[in-house]
Amino acid sequence: MRFREPLLGGSAAMPGASLQRACRLLVAVCALHLGVTLVYYLSGRDLNRLPQLIGVPSPLQGGSGGAASLGQSSGVLRSGGAPPPVPSEPRPEPGPEPGSNWTAPPVPPTTERPPLPACPEESPLLVGPMMIEFYVTVDLDRVAQQNPEVKVGGRHTPKDCVSPHKVAIIIPFRNRQEHLKYWLYYLHPVLQRQQLDYGIYVINQDGDSMFNRAKLLNIGFQEALKDYDYNCFVFSDVDLIPMDDRNIYRCYSQPRHISVAMDKFGFSLPYVQYFGGVSALSKQQFLTINGFPNNYWGWGGEDDDIFNRLVFKGMSISRPNAVIGKCRMIRHSRDKKNEPNPQRFDRIAHTKETMLLDGLNSLTYKVLDVERNPLYTKITVDVGKPS
């Protein structure tokens, strides 16, 4: 019996050969799919870059596989038949690759504060009439705790606005610590509600010579200016407390008399020329009158001399009304070495002649000690003795 040999290349070949070819084709397709997938991942999923990565010219590159082979216009050719330059793609901004865990570093918050506005002409914090009593015991440590915005030395500036009133409050002082406690207890809250940029200066006269109120006020003016560029000076006795916080401790276009209605005088002005107790002068007004006189030793006369100086320089006195201007005085006996000055009337009569020679331009003193307390600055001075 004769057997027919198989035709290896024909259709009657072994079935295993066809299956082998099919498997090879499938492996090739899978390899191609895997390669395309890998390129797609590495290119950042940018399909426009795929032809470049696998070596196939894109439609924008011209050539046999480019625009000419597709029957599309490739634009105006350059000399020599070269295709126009391909516009470069904009580079992406630096940043994280898709799918990564990279995050941008945090931007630190800005620490620059916007400038504060000017304080209003009339403070919205004022409460009006106040009850003033002197029978409670005052603890200055507690007063300091109740006024946390007051800095060492008795300095305060409003935290929400910029005050144009830079006020130095000058208190002539000797042996009046209990009165000073009441003054600080009541006045610090008032001055803060008035939105003033202020400092408290207690000018303490050393020794036991005759008291010289006006000279201490001159010293306070000069010493306060060493600390800060004050533009207003309030001169206050330590025993006077305002009864209404609308009575503002600041300066005006004319010298200001603040204590116009004291309980001591039945809440009225004792006489028209009275300028004692509490008064305010701007820096320029004070310099214009050469400050206060230095030669009034003992009680009385210096406030009338000051009034005369203002009048002789063409200034007038401004005052609050008698309701807002009410003040209470702490009752006390007259201090030793502060008896009435017997020469006061003669000196007042010659103010016009003496004011040019007696004042800031003739002031002499010696600073003995400076204490920066939590609620005030105390400056102890030697003012000399009467000549």
C-alpha positions as YAML, in Angstrom:
chain: A
units: angstrom
residues:
- id: 1
  name: MET
  ca: [0.00, 0.00, 0.00]
- id: 2
  name: ARG
  ca: [1.37, 3.44, -0.98]
- id: 3
  name: PHE
  ca: [1.04, 6.38, 1.40]
- id: 4
  name: ARG
  ca: [0.64, 10.03, 0.15]
- id: 5
  name: GLU
  ca: [3.34, 12.30, 1.61]
- id: 6
  name: PRO
  ca: [1.99, 15.44, 3.16]
- id: 7
  name: LEU
  ca: [2.45, 18.77, 1.43]
- id: 8
  name: LEU
  ca: [3.98, 20.89, 4.18]
- id: 9
  name: GLY
  ca: [3.24, 24.20, 2.55]
- id: 10
  name: GLY
  ca: [-0.27, 23.44, 1.45]
- id: 11
  name: SER
  ca: [-3.62, 23.57, 2.96]
- id: 12
  name: ALA
  ca: [-3.34, 19.98, 4.05]
- id: 13
  name: ALA
  ca: [-0.46, 20.73, 6.51]
- id: 14
  name: MET
  ca: [-0.53, 19.64, 10.09]
- id: 15
  name: PRO
  ca: [-3.11, 21.36, 12.24]
- id: 16
  name: GLY
  ca: [-0.42, 22.16, 14.87]
- id: 17
  name: ALA
  ca: [1.42, 24.50, 12.51]
- id: 18
  name: SER
  ca: [-1.58, 26.79, 12.11]
- id: 19
  name: LEU
  ca: [-2.07, 26.89, 15.86]
- id: 20
  name: GLN
  ca: [1.60, 27.79, 16.32]
- id: 21
  name: ARG
  ca: [1.33, 30.69, 13.88]
- id: 22
  name: ALA
  ca: [-1.80, 31.97, 15.62]
- id: 23
  name: CYS
  ca: [-0.06, 31.91, 18.99]
- id: 24
  name: ARG
  ca: [2.92, 33.84, 17.62]
- id: 25
  name: LEU
  ca: [0.60, 36.48, 16.17]
- id: 26
  name: LEU
  ca: [-1.22, 36.79, 19.49]
- id: 27
  name: VAL
  ca: [2.09, 37.19, 21.36]
- id: 28
  name: ALA
  ca: [3.16, 39.89, 18.92]
- id: 29
  name: VAL
  ca: [-0.11, 41.78, 19.38]
- id: 30
  name: CYS
  ca: [0.22, 41.54, 23.16]
- id: 31
  name: ALA
  ca: [3.81, 42.77, 23.03]
- id: 32
  name: LEU
  ca: [2.74, 45.71, 20.86]
- id: 33
  name: HIS
  ca: [-0.10, 46.53, 23.24]
- id: 34
  name: LEU
  ca: [2.24, 46.37, 26.21]
- id: 35
  name: GLY
  ca: [4.79, 48.59, 24.47]
- id: 36
  name: VAL
  ca: [2.16, 51.21, 23.58]
- id: 37
  name: THR
  ca: [0.82, 51.13, 27.13]
- id: 38
  name: LEU
  ca: [4.32, 51.62, 28.56]
- id: 39
  name: VAL
  ca: [5.08, 54.52, 26.22]
- id: 40
  name: TYR
  ca: [1.72, 56.11, 27.03]
- id: 41
  name: TYR
  ca: [2.47, 55.95, 30.76]
- id: 42
  name: LEU
  ca: [6.02, 57.28, 30.42]
- id: 43
  name: SER
  ca: [4.92, 60.19, 28.24]
- id: 44
  name: GLY
  ca: [2.69, 61.51, 31.02]
- id: 45
  name: ARG
  ca: [-0.41, 60.56, 29.09]
- id: 46
  name: ASP
  ca: [0.43, 63.15, 26.44]
- id: 47
  name: LEU
  ca: [-0.78, 61.46, 23.27]
- id: 48
  name: ASN
  ca: [0.75, 64.16, 21.07]
- id: 49
  name: ARG
  ca: [4.21, 62.92, 22.06]
- id: 50
  name: LEU
  ca: [3.45, 59.28, 21.33]
- id: 51
  name: PRO
  ca: [4.55, 59.34, 17.63]
- id: 52
  name: GLN
  ca: [7.86, 60.93, 18.63]
- id: 53
  name: LEU
  ca: [8.55, 58.27, 21.26]
- id: 54
  name: ILE
  ca: [7.89, 55.32, 18.94]
- id: 55
  name: GLY
  ca: [9.70, 56.88, 15.96]
- id: 56
  name: VAL
  ca: [6.65, 57.57, 13.72]
- id: 57
  name: PRO
  ca: [6.49, 61.03, 12.11]
- id: 58
  name: SER
  ca: [3.47, 63.06, 13.12]
- id: 59
  name: PRO
  ca: [1.18, 64.76, 10.62]
- id: 60
  name: LEU
  ca: [2.86, 68.08, 11.48]
- id: 61
  name: GLN
  ca: [6.36, 66.82, 10.60]
- id: 62
  name: GLY
  ca: [5.83, 66.41, 6.84]
- id: 63
  name: GLY
  ca: [7.63, 63.66, 4.88]
- id: 64
  name: SER
  ca: [6.15, 60.52, 3.41]
- id: 65
  name: GLY
  ca: [3.95, 59.94, 6.43]
- id: 66
  name: GLY
  ca: [3.18, 63.63, 6.95]
- id: 67
  name: ALA
  ca: [0.81, 66.17, 5.56]
- id: 68
  name: ALA
  ca: [1.87, 65.61, 1.93]
- id: 69
  name: SER
  ca: [1.03, 61.87, 2.04]
- id: 70
  name: LEU
  ca: [-2.37, 62.68, 3.53]
- id: 71
  name: GLY
  ca: [-3.19, 65.14, 0.79]
- id: 72
  name: GLN
  ca: [-3.16, 68.07, 3.23]
- id: 73
  name: SER
  ca: [-1.44, 71.38, 2.69]
- id: 74
  name: SER
  ca: [1.73, 71.69, 4.72]
- id: 75
  name: GLY
  ca: [1.90, 75.43, 4.43]
- id: 76
  name: VAL
  ca: [4.43, 77.58, 2.57]
- id: 77
  name: LEU
  ca: [7.69, 75.76, 2.00]
- id: 78
  name: ARG
  ca: [11.05, 77.31, 2.74]
- id: 79
  name: SER
  ca: [13.71, 77.59, 0.04]
- id: 80
  name: GLY
  ca: [14.95, 74.18, -1.05]
- id: 81
  name: GLY
  ca: [11.55, 72.63, -0.41]
- id: 82
  name: ALA
  ca: [12.05, 72.27, 3.35]
- id: 83
  name: PRO
  ca: [8.87, 72.32, 5.42]
- id: 84
  name: PRO
  ca: [8.18, 75.27, 7.74]
- id: 85
  name: PRO
  ca: [9.50, 74.99, 11.27]
- id: 86
  name: VAL
  ca: [7.26, 73.19, 13.65]
- id: 87
  name: PRO
  ca: [6.10, 75.55, 16.42]
- id: 88
  name: SER
  ca: [7.36, 74.35, 19.75]
- id: 89
  name: GLU
  ca: [4.84, 73.39, 22.36]
- id: 90
  name: PRO
  ca: [4.80, 75.51, 25.53]
- id: 91
  name: ARG
  ca: [6.52, 73.79, 28.37]
- id: 92
  name: PRO
  ca: [4.25, 72.95, 31.27]
- id: 93
  name: GLU
  ca: [4.81, 74.73, 34.55]
- id: 94
  name: PRO
  ca: [6.91, 72.74, 37.01]
- id: 95
  name: GLY
  ca: [4.70, 70.64, 39.18]
- id: 96
  name: PRO
  ca: [3.91, 67.13, 40.23]
- id: 97
  name: GLU
  ca: [3.63, 64.29, 37.75]
- id: 98
  name: PRO
  ca: [0.11, 62.85, 37.48]
- id: 99
  name: GLY
  ca: [-0.49, 60.26, 40.11]
- id: 100
  name: SER
  ca: [2.40, 61.38, 42.35]
- id: 101
  name: ASN
  ca: [2.13, 62.37, 46.03]
- id: 102
  name: TRP
  ca: [4.07, 65.62, 45.57]
- id: 103
  name: THR
  ca: [2.47, 68.73, 47.04]
- id: 104
  name: ALA
  ca: [3.50, 72.36, 46.75]
- id: 105
  name: PRO
  ca: [5.27, 73.82, 49.81]
- id: 106
  name: PRO
  ca: [2.97, 75.94, 51.98]
- id: 107
  name: VAL
  ca: [3.09, 79.69, 51.38]
- id: 108
  name: PRO
  ca: [3.91, 81.44, 54.66]
- id: 109
  name: PRO
  ca: [1.23, 83.93, 55.72]
- id: 110
  name: THR
  ca: [2.16, 87.58, 55.40]
- id: 111
  name: THR
  ca: [3.03, 89.26, 58.71]
- id: 112
  name: GLU
  ca: [2.76, 92.85, 57.52]
- id: 113
  name: ARG
  ca: [-0.24, 94.56, 59.05]
- id: 114
  name: PRO
  ca: [-2.16, 97.24, 57.21]
- id: 115
  name: PRO
  ca: [-1.67, 100.73, 58.68]
- id: 116
  name: LEU
  ca: [-4.09, 101.69, 61.43]
- id: 117
  name: PRO
  ca: [-6.65, 104.42, 60.71]
- id: 118
  name: ALA
  ca: [-6.62, 107.73, 62.54]
- id: 119
  name: CYS
  ca: [-8.64, 107.83, 65.74]
- id: 120
  name: PRO
  ca: [-11.98, 109.63, 65.36]
- id: 121
  name: GLU
  ca: [-12.32, 113.20, 66.56]
- id: 122
  name: GLU
  ca: [-14.72, 112.02, 69.26]
- id: 123
  name: SER
  ca: [-14.00, 108.66, 70.84]
- id: 124
  name: PRO
  ca: [-16.88, 106.14, 70.65]
- id: 125
  name: LEU
  ca: [-15.72, 104.63, 73.98]
- id: 126
  name: LEU
  ca: [-16.79, 107.51, 76.23]
- id: 127
  name: VAL
  ca: [-19.41, 106.86, 78.91]
- id: 128
  name: GLY
  ca: [-20.11, 110.40, 80.17]
- id: 129
  name: PRO
  ca: [-20.70, 111.16, 83.88]
- id: 130
  name: MET
  ca: [-18.88, 108.96, 86.39]
- id: 131
  name: MET
  ca: [-19.26, 108.24, 90.09]
- id: 132
  name: ILE
  ca: [-16.11, 109.33, 91.92]
- id: 133
  name: GLU
  ca: [-15.57, 108.18, 95.52]
- id: 134
  name: PHE
  ca: [-12.52, 108.22, 97.78]
- id: 135
  name: TYR
  ca: [-13.44, 105.77, 100.54]
- id: 136
  name: VAL
  ca: [-12.24, 102.57, 98.83]
- id: 137
  name: THR
  ca: [-8.73, 101.21, 99.32]
- id: 138
  name: VAL
  ca: [-6.68, 101.27, 96.11]
- id: 139
  name: ASP
  ca: [-4.09, 98.58, 95.38]
- id: 140
  name: LEU
  ca: [-1.78, 99.68, 92.54]
- id: 141
  name: ASP
  ca: [-0.88, 96.07, 91.65]
- id: 142
  name: ARG
  ca: [-4.54, 95.39, 91.02]
- id: 143
  name: VAL
  ca: [-4.90, 98.65, 89.10]
- id: 144
  name: ALA
  ca: [-2.07, 97.52, 86.84]
- id: 145
  name: GLN
  ca: [-3.83, 94.17, 86.27]
- id: 146
  name: GLN
  ca: [-7.04, 96.00, 85.39]
- id: 147
  name: ASN
  ca: [-5.17, 98.10, 82.81]
- id: 148
  name: PRO
  ca: [-3.10, 95.55, 80.85]
- id: 149
  name: GLU
  ca: [-2.70, 97.86, 77.86]
- id: 150
  name: VAL
  ca: [-0.69, 100.36, 79.94]
- id: 151
  name: LYS
  ca: [3.02, 99.81, 79.47]
- id: 152
  name: VAL
  ca: [5.81, 100.31, 81.99]
- id: 153
  name: GLY
  ca: [6.27, 103.97, 82.83]
- id: 154
  name: GLY
  ca: [2.57, 104.73, 82.40]
- id: 155
  name: ARG
  ca: [2.65, 104.75, 78.58]
- id: 156
  name: HIS
  ca: [-0.35, 103.86, 76.45]
- id: 157
  name: THR
  ca: [-1.23, 104.05, 72.76]
- id: 158
  name: PRO
  ca: [-4.60, 103.01, 71.28]
- id: 159
  name: LYS
  ca: [-4.44, 99.57, 69.68]
- id: 160
  name: ASP
  ca: [-7.12, 100.12, 67.01]
- id: 161
  name: CYS
  ca: [-6.21, 103.59, 65.70]
- id: 162
  name: VAL
  ca: [-3.49, 106.23, 65.62]
- id: 163
  name: SER
  ca: [-4.12, 109.16, 67.93]
- id: 164
  name: PRO
  ca: [-2.93, 112.63, 66.85]
- id: 165
  name: HIS
  ca: [-2.87, 113.62, 70.54]
- id: 166
  name: LYS
  ca: [0.51, 112.67, 72.01]
- id: 167
  name: VAL
  ca: [-0.05, 113.81, 75.57]
- id: 168
  name: ALA
  ca: [2.39, 114.00, 78.49]
- id: 169
  name: ILE
  ca: [0.52, 114.40, 81.78]
- id: 170
  name: ILE
  ca: [2.70, 116.18, 84.34]
- id: 171
  name: ILE
  ca: [1.89, 115.91, 88.06]
- id: 172
  name: PRO
  ca: [3.83, 118.06, 90.58]
- id: 173
  name: PHE
  ca: [4.33, 115.89, 93.63]
- id: 174
  name: ARG
  ca: [5.59, 115.53, 97.18]
- id: 175
  name: ASN
  ca: [4.32, 113.21, 99.94]
- id: 176
  name: ARG
  ca: [0.95, 112.49, 98.27]
- id: 177
  name: GLN
  ca: [1.11, 108.72, 97.64]
- id: 178
  name: GLU
  ca: [-2.50, 107.99, 98.69]
- id: 179
  name: HIS
  ca: [-3.79, 110.75, 96.42]
- id: 180
  name: LEU
  ca: [-1.68, 109.41, 93.57]
- id: 181
  name: LYS
  ca: [-3.27, 105.97, 93.96]
- id: 182
  name: TYR
  ca: [-6.76, 107.42, 93.44]
- id: 183
  name: TRP
  ca: [-5.57, 109.50, 90.51]
- id: 184
  name: LEU
  ca: [-4.09, 106.46, 88.75]
- id: 185
  name: TYR
  ca: [-7.13, 104.30, 89.60]
- id: 186
  name: TYR
  ca: [-9.57, 106.72, 87.97]
- id: 187
  name: LEU
  ca: [-7.53, 108.41, 85.25]
- id: 188
  name: HIS
  ca: [-5.95, 105.46, 83.42]
- id: 189
  name: PRO
  ca: [-9.32, 104.03, 82.29]
- id: 190
  name: VAL
  ca: [-10.54, 107.54, 81.36]
- id: 191
  name: LEU
  ca: [-7.47, 108.36, 79.28]
- id: 192
  name: GLN
  ca: [-7.69, 105.03, 77.45]
- id: 193
  name: ARG
  ca: [-11.36, 105.60, 76.60]
- id: 194
  name: GLN
  ca: [-10.38, 109.02, 75.28]
- id: 195
  name: GLN
  ca: [-8.04, 107.22, 72.82]
- id: 196
  name: LEU
  ca: [-4.99, 109.29, 73.71]
- id: 197
  name: ASP
  ca: [-1.35, 108.43, 73.08]
- id: 198
  name: TYR
  ca: [-0.21, 109.37, 76.57]
- id: 199
  name: GLY
  ca: [2.40, 109.03, 79.30]
- id: 200
  name: ILE
  ca: [2.20, 109.81, 83.05]
- id: 201
  name: TYR
  ca: [5.05, 111.74, 84.69]
- id: 202
  name: VAL
  ca: [5.12, 112.33, 88.45]
- id: 203
  name: ILE
  ca: [7.71, 115.01, 89.20]
- id: 204
  name: ASN
  ca: [8.73, 114.52, 92.82]
- id: 205
  name: GLN
  ca: [10.40, 117.43, 94.64]
- id: 206
  name: ASP
  ca: [13.20, 116.18, 96.86]
- id: 207
  name: GLY
  ca: [14.04, 117.68, 100.24]
- id: 208
  name: ASP
  ca: [12.00, 119.84, 102.57]
- id: 209
  name: SER
  ca: [12.38, 123.31, 101.06]
- id: 210
  name: MET
  ca: [9.35, 125.36, 100.01]
- id: 211
  name: PHE
  ca: [7.26, 123.61, 97.37]
- id: 212
  name: ASN
  ca: [7.56, 125.03, 93.83]
- id: 213
  name: ARG
  ca: [4.68, 123.76, 91.69]
- id: 214
  name: ALA
  ca: [5.39, 125.77, 88.53]
- id: 215
  name: LYS
  ca: [9.07, 124.86, 88.44]
- id: 216
  name: LEU
  ca: [8.19, 121.17, 88.73]
- id: 217
  name: LEU
  ca: [5.87, 121.58, 85.74]
- id: 218
  name: ASN
  ca: [8.72, 123.11, 83.71]
- id: 219
  name: ILE
  ca: [10.93, 120.18, 84.67]
- id: 220
  name: GLY
  ca: [8.22, 117.71, 83.66]
- id: 221
  name: PHE
  ca: [7.96, 119.36, 80.24]
- id: 222
  name: GLN
  ca: [11.68, 119.00, 79.57]
- id: 223
  name: GLU
  ca: [12.04, 115.48, 80.98]
- id: 224
  name: ALA
  ca: [9.01, 114.07, 79.13]
- id: 225
  name: LEU
  ca: [10.39, 115.30, 75.79]
- id: 226
  name: LYS
  ca: [13.47, 113.15, 76.42]
- id: 227
  name: ASP
  ca: [11.20, 110.08, 76.23]
- id: 228
  name: TYR
  ca: [8.88, 110.85, 73.32]
- id: 229
  name: ASP
  ca: [7.85, 113.49, 70.83]
- id: 230
  name: TYR
  ca: [4.86, 114.73, 72.81]
- id: 231
  name: ASN
  ca: [2.86, 117.54, 71.21]
- id: 232
  name: CYS
  ca: [0.55, 118.25, 74.15]
- id: 233
  name: PHE
  ca: [1.10, 118.72, 77.89]
- id: 234
  name: VAL
  ca: [-1.57, 118.41, 80.58]
- id: 235
  name: PHE
  ca: [-0.54, 119.85, 83.95]
- id: 236
  name: SER
  ca: [-2.61, 118.31, 86.73]
- id: 237
  name: ASP
  ca: [-2.70, 118.51, 90.51]
- id: 238
  name: VAL
  ca: [-2.64, 115.04, 92.04]
- id: 239
  name: ASP
  ca: [-5.84, 115.57, 94.04]
- id: 240
  name: LEU
  ca: [-8.22, 116.44, 91.17]
- id: 241
  name: ILE
  ca: [-10.35, 113.80, 89.41]
- id: 242
  name: PRO
  ca: [-12.69, 114.56, 86.47]
- id: 243
  name: MET
  ca: [-16.32, 113.44, 86.88]
- id: 244
  name: ASP
  ca: [-17.05, 113.09, 83.15]
- id: 245
  name: ASP
  ca: [-14.79, 111.37, 80.61]
- id: 246
  name: ARG
  ca: [-16.03, 113.74, 77.89]
- id: 247
  name: ASN
  ca: [-13.74, 116.32, 79.51]
- id: 248
  name: ILE
  ca: [-10.85, 115.37, 77.22]
- id: 249
  name: TYR
  ca: [-7.28, 115.61, 78.49]
- id: 250
  name: ARG
  ca: [-5.82, 116.97, 75.26]
- id: 251
  name: CYS
  ca: [-4.81, 120.23, 73.62]
- id: 252
  name: TYR
  ca: [-6.80, 122.59, 71.44]
- id: 253
  name: SER
  ca: [-6.10, 125.56, 69.21]
- id: 254
  name: GLN
  ca: [-6.12, 127.72, 72.36]
- id: 255
  name: PRO
  ca: [-4.82, 126.86, 75.86]
- id: 256
  name: ARG
  ca: [-7.33, 124.67, 77.66]
- id: 257
  name: HIS
  ca: [-8.54, 124.97, 81.25]
- id: 258
  name: ILE
  ca: [-9.91, 121.54, 82.18]
- id: 259
  name: SER
  ca: [-10.91, 121.76, 85.87]
- id: 260
  name: VAL
  ca: [-13.54, 124.47, 85.45]
- id: 261
  name: ALA
  ca: [-16.18, 123.23, 87.93]
- id: 262
  name: MET
  ca: [-14.55, 121.89, 91.10]
- id: 263
  name: ASP
  ca: [-16.65, 120.70, 94.04]
- id: 264
  name: LYS
  ca: [-14.38, 122.83, 96.25]
- id: 265
  name: PHE
  ca: [-15.85, 125.92, 94.61]
- id: 266
  name: GLY
  ca: [-19.44, 124.66, 94.40]
- id: 267
  name: PHE
  ca: [-18.91, 123.34, 90.83]
- id: 268
  name: SER
  ca: [-18.35, 126.82, 89.45]
- id: 269
  name: LEU
  ca: [-15.41, 128.95, 88.32]
- id: 270
  name: PRO
  ca: [-14.09, 131.03, 91.26]
- id: 271
  name: TYR
  ca: [-13.09, 133.93, 88.97]
- id: 272
  name: VAL
  ca: [-12.72, 134.46, 85.23]
- id: 273
  name: GLN
  ca: [-8.92, 134.53, 85.22]
- id: 274
  name: TYR
  ca: [-8.63, 131.26, 87.16]
- id: 275
  name: PHE
  ca: [-6.31, 128.79, 85.39]
- id: 276
  name: GLY
  ca: [-5.37, 126.44, 88.24]
- id: 277
  name: GLY
  ca: [-5.97, 122.77, 88.92]
- id: 278
  name: VAL
  ca: [-5.75, 121.05, 85.53]
- id: 279
  name: SER
  ca: [-4.77, 122.78, 82.29]
- id: 280
  name: ALA
  ca: [-3.45, 121.80, 78.86]
- id: 281
  name: LEU
  ca: [-1.05, 123.56, 76.50]
- id: 282
  name: SER
  ca: [0.41, 122.41, 73.24]
- id: 283
  name: LYS
  ca: [4.15, 122.23, 72.93]
- id: 284
  name: GLN
  ca: [4.18, 125.37, 70.79]
- id: 285
  name: GLN
  ca: [1.91, 127.30, 73.16]
- id: 286
  name: PHE
  ca: [4.16, 126.39, 76.09]
- id: 287
  name: LEU
  ca: [7.30, 127.47, 74.26]
- id: 288
  name: THR
  ca: [5.66, 130.73, 73.18]
- id: 289
  name: ILE
  ca: [5.18, 131.87, 76.80]
- id: 290
  name: ASN
  ca: [8.66, 130.64, 77.86]
- id: 291
  name: GLY
  ca: [7.06, 128.00, 80.05]
- id: 292
  name: PHE
  ca: [5.96, 128.74, 83.60]
- id: 293
  name: PRO
  ca: [7.66, 130.97, 86.18]
- id: 294
  name: ASN
  ca: [10.34, 129.43, 88.40]
- id: 295
  name: ASN
  ca: [10.25, 131.94, 91.26]
- id: 296
  name: TYR
  ca: [6.90, 131.13, 92.92]
- id: 297
  name: TRP
  ca: [7.85, 129.34, 96.16]
- id: 298
  name: GLY
  ca: [4.94, 128.18, 98.33]
- id: 299
  name: TRP
  ca: [1.21, 128.12, 97.58]
- id: 300
  name: GLY
  ca: [-0.56, 130.37, 95.11]
- id: 301
  name: GLY
  ca: [0.10, 132.93, 92.40]
- id: 302
  name: GLU
  ca: [1.76, 130.81, 89.70]
- id: 303
  name: ASP
  ca: [-1.52, 129.94, 87.91]
- id: 304
  name: ASP
  ca: [-2.44, 133.64, 87.65]
- id: 305
  name: ASP
  ca: [1.06, 134.40, 86.32]
- id: 306
  name: ILE
  ca: [0.53, 131.69, 83.68]
- id: 307
  name: PHE
  ca: [-2.82, 133.22, 82.72]
- id: 308
  name: ASN
  ca: [-1.13, 136.61, 82.27]
- id: 309
  name: ARG
  ca: [1.58, 135.10, 80.08]
- id: 310
  name: LEU
  ca: [-1.04, 133.61, 77.76]
- id: 311
  name: VAL
  ca: [-2.92, 136.90, 77.49]
- id: 312
  name: PHE
  ca: [0.24, 138.90, 76.82]
- id: 313
  name: LYS
  ca: [1.03, 136.53, 73.92]
- id: 314
  name: GLY
  ca: [-2.41, 137.07, 72.40]
- id: 315
  name: MET
  ca: [-3.98, 133.77, 73.42]
- id: 316
  name: SER
  ca: [-7.36, 133.12, 74.98]
- id: 317
  name: ILE
  ca: [-8.58, 130.35, 77.30]
- id: 318
  name: SER
  ca: [-10.91, 127.60, 76.09]
- id: 319
  name: ARG
  ca: [-13.03, 125.63, 78.55]
- id: 320
  name: PRO
  ca: [-15.60, 122.82, 78.57]
- id: 321
  name: ASN
  ca: [-19.03, 123.68, 79.90]
- id: 322
  name: ALA
  ca: [-19.71, 123.48, 83.62]
- id: 323
  name: VAL
  ca: [-21.48, 120.11, 83.34]
- id: 324
  name: ILE
  ca: [-18.73, 118.26, 81.48]
- id: 325
  name: GLY
  ca: [-16.03, 120.16, 83.38]
- id: 326
  name: LYS
  ca: [-17.02, 118.92, 86.86]
- id: 327
  name: CYS
  ca: [-14.15, 117.69, 89.06]
- id: 328
  name: ARG
  ca: [-13.80, 116.30, 92.55]
- id: 329
  name: MET
  ca: [-10.97, 117.21, 94.90]
- id: 330
  name: ILE
  ca: [-9.57, 114.85, 97.52]
- id: 331
  name: ARG
  ca: [-9.92, 116.67, 100.82]
- id: 332
  name: HIS
  ca: [-6.69, 117.19, 102.72]
- id: 333
  name: SER
  ca: [-4.93, 119.63, 105.02]
- id: 334
  name: ARG
  ca: [-2.36, 122.03, 103.60]
- id: 335
  name: ASP
  ca: [1.08, 120.51, 103.16]
- id: 336
  name: LYS
  ca: [4.00, 121.65, 105.25]
- id: 337
  name: LYS
  ca: [6.41, 123.89, 103.39]
- id: 338
  name: ASN
  ca: [3.59, 124.93, 101.05]
- id: 339
  name: GLU
  ca: [2.25, 127.91, 102.92]
- id: 340
  name: PRO
  ca: [0.78, 130.85, 100.96]
- id: 341
  name: ASN
  ca: [3.41, 132.84, 99.13]
- id: 342
  name: PRO
  ca: [3.40, 136.41, 100.52]
- id: 343
  name: GLN
  ca: [5.13, 137.75, 97.40]
- id: 344
  name: ARG
  ca: [2.65, 136.32, 94.91]
- id: 345
  name: PHE
  ca: [0.62, 139.48, 94.31]
- id: 346
  name: ASP
  ca: [3.69, 141.60, 93.61]
- id: 347
  name: ARG
  ca: [5.07, 139.01, 91.20]
- id: 348
  name: ILE
  ca: [1.75, 138.68, 89.35]
- id: 349
  name: ALA
  ca: [1.73, 142.44, 88.79]
- id: 350
  name: HIS
  ca: [5.07, 142.25, 86.94]
- id: 351
  name: THR
  ca: [4.49, 139.18, 84.74]
- id: 352
  name: LYS
  ca: [4.93, 141.14, 81.51]
- id: 353
  name: GLU
  ca: [8.46, 142.18, 82.49]
- id: 354
  name: THR
  ca: [9.57, 138.91, 84.11]
- id: 355
  name: MET
  ca: [8.18, 136.36, 81.63]
- id: 356
  name: LEU
  ca: [10.98, 136.97, 79.12]
- id: 357
  name: LEU
  ca: [13.68, 136.20, 81.69]
- id: 358
  name: ASP
  ca: [11.99, 133.74, 84.05]
- id: 359
  name: GLY
  ca: [10.87, 130.40, 82.62]
- id: 360
  name: LEU
  ca: [12.30, 127.63, 80.46]
- id: 361
  name: ASN
  ca: [15.31, 129.77, 79.54]
- id: 362
  name: SER
  ca: [16.29, 130.13, 83.22]
- id: 363
  name: LEU
  ca: [15.37, 126.65, 84.45]
- id: 364
  name: THR
  ca: [17.97, 124.86, 86.58]
- id: 365
  name: TYR
  ca: [17.53, 121.55, 88.42]
- id: 366
  name: LYS
  ca: [19.17, 118.19, 89.03]
- id: 367
  name: VAL
  ca: [17.60, 114.79, 88.39]
- id: 368
  name: LEU
  ca: [18.26, 112.49, 91.34]
- id: 369
  name: ASP
  ca: [16.30, 109.38, 90.34]
- id: 370
  name: VAL
  ca: [14.01, 108.03, 87.61]
- id: 371
  name: GLU
  ca: [11.61, 105.17, 88.41]
- id: 372
  name: ARG
  ca: [9.71, 103.41, 85.62]
- id: 373
  name: ASN
  ca: [6.75, 102.00, 87.53]
- id: 374
  name: PRO
  ca: [4.01, 99.93, 85.88]
- id: 375
  name: LEU
  ca: [1.53, 102.84, 85.92]
- id: 376
  name: TYR
  ca: [3.70, 105.98, 85.91]
- id: 377
  name: THR
  ca: [7.19, 107.40, 85.64]
- id: 378
  name: LYS
  ca: [8.45, 109.05, 88.82]
- id: 379
  name: ILE
  ca: [11.28, 111.57, 88.47]
- id: 380
  name: THR
  ca: [12.81, 112.85, 91.68]
- id: 381
  name: VAL
  ca: [14.53, 116.21, 91.32]
- id: 382
  name: ASP
  ca: [16.43, 118.79, 93.30]
- id: 383
  name: VAL
  ca: [14.86, 122.17, 92.49]
- id: 384
  name: GLY
  ca: [17.15, 124.23, 94.71]
- id: 385
  name: LYS
  ca: [16.00, 126.75, 97.29]
- id: 386
  name: PRO
  ca: [14.40, 130.21, 97.18]
- id: 387
  name: SER
  ca: [16.91, 132.93, 96.43]
...
